[in-house]
């Protein structure tokens, strides 16, 4: 009975961590949009929120780890859950890194490119939403592996679309009349943004592996 209580507590913390990471990604998306539009005052007001969300996610991951160490789940499953949630936590870290890049460096994005950056940010938020649905299905006792796989496939599709947009925008940037230093800085902006979807896909891959092990 005590073991089952621990497992329920792990699931509760896992779902809280997923929600906290979602808040991280959404706040990053909103704030970076504000930065690239030059609305620094709005972005500055909300700047501390993402740091708080990331810190809270870290705390939840430590609590999950401690419960797993204390005996929740069978030994083979514990490692899978901890690796999976560590990959999810990496998403929160990358979202914070991206936000901090724009917060401290405040790159100037020409108006003609803002809609494309905004579209990549929107796809990134959608990519995490699919991962969130997959994770919720995996940890739901009534969930099924087909639902998990449907959402992880969508993660992969969106990540590929983000890569396509990144490549197209990169080519456009370096074919433009911008100064070389501005082109390089712009490319760094893109690298920070797409690192998030890359990390989301890594978490989805880890989830797929955990899901395969769960099939009897």
Helices and strands as residue ranges (DSSP letters): H 2-36, H 40-45, H 47-69, H 75-105, H 111-139, H 145-174, H 180-214
